Amino acid sequence: MDKQLIIRAGHGTLSFTVKDGGNTTVYPYAVKSDRSLPANLREAFKELQFLRALERDGVGKILADTVLMVASPVMLVPDDVDIDITPASVDATYGEIITGYKGEEKFVRDIPELRVKAVFAVDSDLLLVANDNCSHVTVNNVLAPVWVDAYSAEYQNDGRHRLFAYFHDRKVSVFSFEQHRIHFANTFDAVHAHDALYYIMFVWKQLGFSQENDVLYLYGSMPHADWLMERLKNYVRRIERDENYHRNI
């Protein structure tokens, strides 16, 4: 089919994107805070007209290829690391590194451009709702395509280091590349601009970046953007900003 449905499940947020040929339409969804995210998703499938209008198969499931994008923490495994990638080993290793996701289903996705595998958790009930309503569901993490975008567009071997900060889901994901692979990647709570400033500059200094020569790239909608930009310019001379960046897949 030409149509594609993208379900983006953030931290208490839901949105839908329908791609139909060259047309892309984004539909935010007002999540009800007294219900779980899977319950909200199940209700959205029942009440949203544009979802009901998508072509169905013989048992009533949406035929459009569906991608479930989740915003859970990611564990990165370099391709050249000899690790046993099995459901049991992945679940155990992920649980040792990232807490709070016990019992959720773990997925492994190759990112060949960066020679790494991304391991992340998906709420089992959320996945069940998606599979109950869609015939063809694949799962990915919201950060995987963002990393590829940044690497493809901005990474260069010119002696200048680059730090990237992607604002999403009331968080900021900070990452950099070195020798054609991810050198650093972490996600921090960034409800307040003070927190975002602290974490970005902490990583900048930790990696030993130059105030004069290296570049900071900012993606997405920042909290108190004017205040944050003014403070960042006190520490970094070269800043590139794309406040309209929103990657669905």
VOGU-74615 format. One record per residue (C-alpha): residue number from 1; residue in one letter; chain; x, y, z. Coordinates in nm, 4 decimals, m for minus. Example, Ala and Ser with C-alpha at 12.3 -4.5 7.8 and 13.67 -1.06 7.14 Angstrom:
// VOGU-74615
+-----+------+-----+----------+----------+----------+
| seq | type | mol |     east |    north |       up |
+-----+------+-----+----------+----------+----------+
|   1 |    a |   A |   1.2300 |  m0.4500 |   0.7800 |
|   2 |    s |   A |   1.3670 |  m0.1060 |   0.7140 |
+-----+------+-----+----------+----------+----------+
***
This chain:
// VOGU-74615
+-----+------+-----+----------+----------+----------+
| seq | type | mol |     east |    north |       up |
+-----+------+-----+----------+----------+----------+
|   1 |    m |   A |   0.0000 |   0.0000 |   0.0000 |
|   2 |    d |   A |   0.1033 |   0.3622 |  m0.0526 |
|   3 |    k |   A |  m0.0329 |   0.4744 |   0.2825 |
|   4 |    q |   A |   0.1655 |   0.4558 |   0.6027 |
|   5 |    l |   A |   0.0453 |   0.5155 |   0.9593 |
|   6 |    i |   A |   0.2968 |   0.6290 |   1.2216 |
|   7 |    i |   A |   0.1960 |   0.6121 |   1.5877 |
|   8 |    r |   A |   0.4247 |   0.8160 |   1.8123 |
|   9 |    a |   A |   0.3993 |   0.7205 |   2.1790 |
|  10 |    g |   A |   0.5894 |   0.9589 |   2.4027 |
|  11 |    h |   A |   0.5895 |   1.0108 |   2.7777 |
|  12 |    g |   A |   0.2167 |   1.0494 |   2.8254 |
|  13 |    t |   A |   0.1652 |   1.1776 |   2.4703 |
|  14 |    l |   A |   0.0243 |   1.0335 |   2.1499 |
|  15 |    s |   A |   0.0243 |   1.1564 |   1.7923 |
|  16 |    f |   A |  m0.0529 |   1.0029 |   1.4552 |
|  17 |    t |   A |   0.1000 |   1.0699 |   1.1156 |
|  18 |    v |   A |  m0.0553 |   0.9499 |   0.7917 |
|  19 |    k |   A |   0.1670 |   0.9404 |   0.4846 |
|  20 |    d |   A |  m0.0226 |   0.9048 |   0.1588 |
|  21 |    g |   A |   0.2071 |   0.9256 |  m0.1408 |
|  22 |    g |   A |   0.3748 |   1.2655 |  m0.1169 |
|  23 |    n |   A |   0.1312 |   1.3997 |   0.1432 |
|  24 |    t |   A |   0.2002 |   1.3887 |   0.5163 |
|  25 |    t |   A |  m0.0563 |   1.4857 |   0.7799 |
|  26 |    v |   A |   0.0126 |   1.4940 |   1.1550 |
|  27 |    y |   A |  m0.2711 |   1.4483 |   1.4050 |
|  28 |    p |   A |  m0.1925 |   1.5245 |   1.7731 |
|  29 |    y |   A |  m0.4109 |   1.3397 |   2.0211 |
|  30 |    a |   A |  m0.5328 |   1.4809 |   2.3535 |
|  31 |    v |   A |  m0.4339 |   1.2097 |   2.6000 |
|  32 |    k |   A |  m0.6628 |   1.1586 |   2.9002 |
|  33 |    s |   A |  m0.4380 |   1.1707 |   3.2065 |
|  34 |    d |   A |  m0.6582 |   0.9380 |   3.4144 |
|  35 |    r |   A |  m0.5991 |   0.6509 |   3.1707 |
|  36 |    s |   A |  m0.2913 |   0.4549 |   3.0682 |
|  37 |    l |   A |  m0.1278 |   0.5207 |   2.7328 |
|  38 |    p |   A |  m0.2441 |   0.1826 |   2.5937 |
|  39 |    a |   A |  m0.6011 |   0.2668 |   2.7009 |
|  40 |    n |   A |  m0.5748 |   0.6050 |   2.5284 |
|  41 |    l |   A |  m0.4472 |   0.4396 |   2.2119 |
|  42 |    r |   A |  m0.7313 |   0.1877 |   2.2116 |
|  43 |    e |   A |  m0.9842 |   0.4696 |   2.2495 |
|  44 |    a |   A |  m0.8170 |   0.6701 |   1.9719 |
|  45 |    f |   A |  m0.8641 |   0.3817 |   1.7301 |
|  46 |    k |   A |  m1.2342 |   0.3816 |   1.8142 |
|  47 |    e |   A |  m1.3073 |   0.7544 |   1.8029 |
|  48 |    l |   A |  m1.0777 |   0.9170 |   1.5441 |
|  49 |    q |   A |  m1.2436 |   0.9511 |   1.2051 |
|  50 |    f |   A |  m0.9229 |   0.9549 |   0.9995 |
|  51 |    l |   A |  m0.8190 |   0.6230 |   1.1542 |
|  52 |    r |   A |  m1.1586 |   0.4684 |   1.0875 |
|  53 |    a |   A |  m1.1339 |   0.5882 |   0.7266 |
|  54 |    l |   A |  m0.8143 |   0.3908 |   0.6571 |
|  55 |    e |   A |  m0.8648 |   0.0790 |   0.4459 |
|  56 |    r |   A |  m0.9338 |  m0.2410 |   0.6423 |
|  57 |    d |   A |  m0.8697 |  m0.6082 |   0.5890 |
|  58 |    g |   A |  m1.1221 |  m0.8899 |   0.6318 |
|  59 |    v |   A |  m1.1114 |  m0.8772 |   1.0135 |
|  60 |    g |   A |  m1.1268 |  m0.4990 |   1.0416 |
|  61 |    k |   A |  m0.7578 |  m0.4204 |   1.0952 |
|  62 |    i |   A |  m0.5948 |  m0.1211 |   0.9276 |
|  63 |    l |   A |  m0.4096 |  m0.2321 |   0.6155 |
|  64 |    a |   A |  m0.1644 |   0.0596 |   0.5951 |
|  65 |    d |   A |   0.1896 |  m0.0246 |   0.7013 |
|  66 |    t |   A |   0.2082 |   0.0924 |   1.0626 |
|  67 |    v |   A |   0.5133 |   0.2045 |   1.2590 |
|  68 |    l |   A |   0.4929 |   0.2315 |   1.6372 |
|  69 |    m |   A |   0.7514 |   0.4874 |   1.7519 |
|  70 |    v |   A |   0.8310 |   0.4834 |   2.1251 |
|  71 |    a |   A |   1.0331 |   0.7214 |   2.3404 |
|  72 |    s |   A |   1.1878 |   0.4732 |   2.5836 |
|  73 |    p |   A |   1.5600 |   0.4821 |   2.6785 |
|  74 |    v |   A |   1.8019 |   0.3177 |   2.4345 |
|  75 |    m |   A |   2.0943 |   0.0865 |   2.5001 |
|  76 |    l |   A |   2.3502 |   0.0959 |   2.2158 |
|  77 |    v |   A |   2.5554 |  m0.2085 |   2.1173 |
|  78 |    p |   A |   2.8383 |  m0.1521 |   1.8638 |
|  79 |    d |   A |   2.8366 |  m0.4015 |   1.5773 |
|  80 |    d |   A |   3.1945 |  m0.5058 |   1.6528 |
|  81 |    v |   A |   3.1153 |  m0.6042 |   2.0130 |
|  82 |    d |   A |   3.0738 |  m0.9782 |   2.0528 |
|  83 |    i |   A |   2.7484 |  m1.0015 |   2.2502 |
|  84 |    d |   A |   2.4828 |  m1.2691 |   2.2375 |
|  85 |    i |   A |   2.1713 |  m1.0936 |   2.1022 |
|  86 |    t |   A |   1.8889 |  m1.3198 |   2.2215 |
|  87 |    p |   A |   1.5596 |  m1.2219 |   2.3898 |
|  88 |    a |   A |   1.6875 |  m1.3484 |   2.7262 |
|  89 |    s |   A |   2.0300 |  m1.1836 |   2.7070 |
|  90 |    v |   A |   1.8887 |  m0.8562 |   2.5785 |
|  91 |    d |   A |   1.6276 |  m0.8424 |   2.8546 |
|  92 |    a |   A |   1.8868 |  m0.9138 |   3.1241 |
|  93 |    t |   A |   2.1472 |  m0.6692 |   2.9929 |
|  94 |    y |   A |   1.8935 |  m0.3911 |   2.9349 |
|  95 |    g |   A |   1.7560 |  m0.4391 |   3.2869 |
|  96 |    e |   A |   2.1048 |  m0.4067 |   3.4376 |
|  97 |    i |   A |   2.1738 |  m0.0797 |   3.2559 |
|  98 |    i |   A |   1.8301 |   0.0880 |   3.2476 |
|  99 |    t |   A |   1.5898 |   0.0469 |   3.5385 |
| 100 |    g |   A |   1.2136 |   0.0814 |   3.5458 |
| 101 |    y |   A |   1.1321 |  m0.1186 |   3.2327 |
| 102 |    k |   A |   1.1123 |  m0.4705 |   3.3757 |
| 103 |    g |   A |   0.8523 |  m0.6850 |   3.2046 |
| 104 |    e |   A |   0.8265 |  m0.4683 |   2.8957 |
| 105 |    e |   A |   0.9114 |  m0.6223 |   2.5600 |
| 106 |    k |   A |   1.2620 |  m0.5450 |   2.4307 |
| 107 |    f |   A |   1.3382 |  m0.4773 |   2.0651 |
| 108 |    v |   A |   1.6682 |  m0.4687 |   1.8776 |
| 109 |    r |   A |   1.7030 |  m0.2487 |   1.5691 |
| 110 |    d |   A |   2.0094 |  m0.2253 |   1.3457 |
| 111 |    i |   A |   2.1369 |   0.1218 |   1.2557 |
| 112 |    p |   A |   2.3835 |   0.0279 |   0.9813 |
| 113 |    e |   A |   2.4792 |   0.3902 |   0.9059 |
| 114 |    l |   A |   2.6300 |   0.4133 |   1.2544 |
| 115 |    r |   A |   2.7443 |   0.0497 |   1.2875 |
| 116 |    v |   A |   2.5385 |  m0.0016 |   1.6014 |
| 117 |    k |   A |   2.2334 |  m0.1846 |   1.7321 |
| 118 |    a |   A |   1.9691 |  m0.0010 |   1.9351 |
| 119 |    v |   A |   1.7990 |  m0.1935 |   2.2164 |
| 120 |    f |   A |   1.4873 |  m0.0394 |   2.3694 |
| 121 |    a |   A |   1.1742 |  m0.1306 |   2.5622 |
| 122 |    v |   A |   0.8117 |  m0.1230 |   2.4478 |
| 123 |    d |   A |   0.5070 |  m0.1401 |   2.6728 |
| 124 |    s |   A |   0.3560 |  m0.4827 |   2.5997 |
| 125 |    d |   A |  m0.0006 |  m0.3523 |   2.6301 |
| 126 |    l |   A |   0.0743 |  m0.0651 |   2.3904 |
| 127 |    l |   A |   0.2117 |  m0.3117 |   2.1354 |
| 128 |    l |   A |  m0.0913 |  m0.5376 |   2.1851 |
| 129 |    v |   A |  m0.3308 |  m0.2505 |   2.1089 |
| 130 |    a |   A |  m0.1362 |  m0.1609 |   1.7940 |
| 131 |    n |   A |  m0.1374 |  m0.5222 |   1.6750 |
| 132 |    d |   A |  m0.5087 |  m0.5592 |   1.7566 |
| 133 |    n |   A |  m0.5914 |  m0.2677 |   1.5265 |
| 134 |    c |   A |  m0.3284 |  m0.2867 |   1.2490 |
| 135 |    s |   A |  m0.2290 |  m0.5710 |   1.0184 |
| 136 |    h |   A |   0.1367 |  m0.4792 |   0.9695 |
| 137 |    v |   A |   0.3173 |  m0.3229 |   1.2693 |
| 138 |    t |   A |   0.6889 |  m0.2537 |   1.3000 |
| 139 |    v |   A |   0.8470 |  m0.0910 |   1.6053 |
| 140 |    n |   A |   1.1217 |   0.1693 |   1.6320 |
| 141 |    n |   A |   1.2584 |   0.4177 |   1.8827 |
| 142 |    v |   A |   1.2060 |   0.7899 |   1.8221 |
| 143 |    l |   A |   1.5796 |   0.8576 |   1.8518 |
| 144 |    a |   A |   1.7051 |   0.6121 |   1.5889 |
| 145 |    p |   A |   1.6017 |   0.8170 |   1.2817 |
| 146 |    v |   A |   1.7071 |   1.1412 |   1.4554 |
| 147 |    w |   A |   2.0601 |   1.0072 |   1.4959 |
| 148 |    v |   A |   2.0702 |   0.9048 |   1.1306 |
| 149 |    d |   A |   1.9350 |   1.2455 |   1.0200 |
| 150 |    a |   A |   2.1991 |   1.4333 |   1.2179 |
| 151 |    y |   A |   2.4803 |   1.2073 |   1.1055 |
| 152 |    s |   A |   2.3810 |   1.2239 |   0.7385 |
| 153 |    a |   A |   2.3277 |   1.5997 |   0.7319 |
| 154 |    e |   A |   2.5906 |   1.7405 |   0.9652 |
| 155 |    y |   A |   2.8709 |   1.4972 |   1.0436 |
| 156 |    q |   A |   3.1949 |   1.5978 |   0.8698 |
| 157 |    n |   A |   3.5621 |   1.5155 |   0.9043 |
| 158 |    d |   A |   3.6850 |   1.8737 |   0.9194 |
| 159 |    g |   A |   3.8439 |   1.8709 |   1.2631 |
| 160 |    r |   A |   3.5433 |   2.0455 |   1.4167 |
| 161 |    h |   A |   3.3432 |   1.8580 |   1.6801 |
| 162 |    r |   A |   2.9642 |   1.8770 |   1.6878 |
| 163 |    l |   A |   2.7235 |   1.8261 |   1.9749 |
| 164 |    f |   A |   2.3535 |   1.7694 |   1.9048 |
| 165 |    a |   A |   2.0628 |   1.8368 |   2.1412 |
| 166 |    y |   A |   1.7158 |   1.7146 |   2.0424 |
| 167 |    f |   A |   1.4236 |   1.8437 |   2.2514 |
| 168 |    h |   A |   1.1255 |   1.6083 |   2.2707 |
| 169 |    d |   A |   0.8743 |   1.4720 |   2.5237 |
| 170 |    r |   A |   0.9868 |   1.7221 |   2.7916 |
| 171 |    k |   A |   1.3390 |   1.5834 |   2.7614 |
| 172 |    v |   A |   1.6607 |   1.6634 |   2.5780 |
| 173 |    s |   A |   1.8608 |   1.3919 |   2.4022 |
| 174 |    v |   A |   2.2269 |   1.4900 |   2.3699 |
| 175 |    f |   A |   2.4594 |   1.3045 |   2.1329 |
| 176 |    s |   A |   2.7765 |   1.3336 |   1.9259 |
| 177 |    f |   A |   2.9679 |   1.1331 |   1.6664 |
| 178 |    e |   A |   3.3307 |   1.0312 |   1.6391 |
| 179 |    q |   A |   3.5010 |   0.8143 |   1.3761 |
| 180 |    h |   A |   3.1715 |   0.7600 |   1.1917 |
| 181 |    r |   A |   2.9788 |   0.6226 |   1.4873 |
| 182 |    i |   A |   2.7967 |   0.7467 |   1.7966 |
| 183 |    h |   A |   3.0504 |   0.8690 |   2.0511 |
| 184 |    f |   A |   2.8078 |   0.9858 |   2.3202 |
| 185 |    a |   A |   2.4302 |   0.9568 |   2.3633 |
| 186 |    n |   A |   2.2122 |   1.0207 |   2.6655 |
| 187 |    t |   A |   1.8695 |   1.1637 |   2.7431 |
| 188 |    f |   A |   1.7902 |   1.3977 |   3.0318 |
| 189 |    d |   A |   1.4758 |   1.5483 |   3.1813 |
| 190 |    a |   A |   1.4384 |   1.9033 |   3.0476 |
| 191 |    v |   A |   1.1068 |   2.0366 |   3.1716 |
| 192 |    h |   A |   1.2847 |   2.3574 |   3.2751 |
| 193 |    a |   A |   1.5359 |   2.5545 |   3.0680 |
| 194 |    h |   A |   1.7809 |   2.5598 |   3.3602 |
| 195 |    d |   A |   1.7986 |   2.1791 |   3.3479 |
| 196 |    a |   A |   1.8551 |   2.1750 |   2.9718 |
| 197 |    l |   A |   2.1320 |   2.4338 |   3.0012 |
| 198 |    y |   A |   2.3054 |   2.2363 |   3.2745 |
| 199 |    y |   A |   2.2968 |   1.9026 |   3.0936 |
| 200 |    i |   A |   2.4018 |   2.0398 |   2.7536 |
| 201 |    m |   A |   2.6965 |   2.2308 |   2.8963 |
| 202 |    f |   A |   2.7927 |   1.9423 |   3.1250 |
| 203 |    v |   A |   2.8251 |   1.7127 |   2.8225 |
| 204 |    w |   A |   3.0005 |   1.9853 |   2.6192 |
| 205 |    k |   A |   3.2670 |   2.0233 |   2.8878 |
| 206 |    q |   A |   3.2855 |   1.6493 |   2.9576 |
| 207 |    l |   A |   3.3703 |   1.5845 |   2.5926 |
| 208 |    g |   A |   3.6269 |   1.8654 |   2.5891 |
| 209 |    f |   A |   3.4669 |   2.0656 |   2.3087 |
| 210 |    s |   A |   3.6062 |   2.4039 |   2.2064 |
| 211 |    q |   A |   3.4069 |   2.7169 |   2.2878 |
| 212 |    e |   A |   3.5357 |   2.8930 |   1.9766 |
| 213 |    n |   A |   3.5530 |   2.6268 |   1.7063 |
| 214 |    d |   A |   3.3079 |   2.3447 |   1.7769 |
| 215 |    v |   A |   2.9366 |   2.3550 |   1.6942 |
| 216 |    l |   A |   2.6176 |   2.3005 |   1.8951 |
| 217 |    y |   A |   2.3098 |   2.1915 |   1.6984 |
| 218 |    l |   A |   1.9667 |   2.2356 |   1.8592 |
| 219 |    y |   A |   1.6615 |   2.0485 |   1.7293 |
| 220 |    g |   A |   1.2990 |   2.0826 |   1.8343 |
| 221 |    s |   A |   1.1034 |   2.3148 |   2.0609 |
| 222 |    m |   A |   1.3057 |   2.4285 |   2.3635 |
| 223 |    p |   A |   1.1571 |   2.5394 |   2.6977 |
| 224 |    h |   A |   1.1965 |   2.9184 |   2.7397 |
| 225 |    a |   A |   1.3912 |   2.9265 |   2.4145 |
| 226 |    d |   A |   1.4999 |   3.2923 |   2.4275 |
| 227 |    w |   A |   1.6420 |   3.2583 |   2.7766 |
| 228 |    l |   A |   1.8146 |   2.9319 |   2.6919 |
| 229 |    m |   A |   1.9685 |   3.0645 |   2.3681 |
| 230 |    e |   A |   2.1001 |   3.3733 |   2.5464 |
| 231 |    r |   A |   2.2713 |   3.1609 |   2.8121 |
| 232 |    l |   A |   2.4102 |   2.9081 |   2.5651 |
| 233 |    k |   A |   2.5719 |   3.1866 |   2.3614 |
| 234 |    n |   A |   2.7769 |   3.2783 |   2.6683 |
| 235 |    y |   A |   2.9536 |   2.9428 |   2.6393 |
| 236 |    v |   A |   2.9357 |   2.8413 |   2.2729 |
| 237 |    r |   A |   3.0178 |   3.0667 |   1.9779 |
| 238 |    r |   A |   2.8779 |   2.8467 |   1.7000 |
| 239 |    i |   A |   2.5125 |   2.7448 |   1.7440 |
| 240 |    e |   A |   2.2762 |   2.6113 |   1.4762 |
| 241 |    r |   A |   1.9059 |   2.5847 |   1.5599 |
| 242 |    d |   A |   1.6107 |   2.4154 |   1.3911 |
| 243 |    e |   A |   1.3071 |   2.4733 |   1.6118 |
| 244 |    n |   A |   1.0679 |   2.3245 |   1.3531 |
| 245 |    y |   A |   1.2426 |   1.9867 |   1.3442 |
| 246 |    h |   A |   1.0021 |   1.7055 |   1.4269 |
| 247 |    r |   A |   1.0989 |   1.3586 |   1.3178 |
| 248 |    n |   A |   0.8162 |   1.1036 |   1.3036 |
| 249 |    i |   A |   1.0093 |   0.8215 |   1.1415 |
+-----+------+-----+----------+----------+----------+
***
